[in-house]
């Protein structure tokens, strides 16, 4: 994934080894980093993966289905929900990566398969709505 982003001119590696958006101040994209942790958590079931377009950070194929990992920062719930309600693509399932489980009730848009969080150590925890709750 990182080599693909580098070839596209979307990422570059710093002297210390970190990866950053090309031409930008070297500041880590925590949403992309967390999305890669989610991808790595399920990589044994992934047939193909690629960088996504806003608001998806990563897209992948698994079991004949298209999935998007959509990162939602705190206070960006309305923006992301609005963008995805207007999205004409109905062929992908969405794994919604949130910073805090309290964000889940604020998110309502098509094709949500589930929610997850990623700890600072890279541990992924998954959530699903049950009758409107989490």
Order of alpha helices (4+ residues) and beta strands (2+ residues): alpha-beta-beta-alpha-beta-beta-beta-alpha-beta-beta-beta
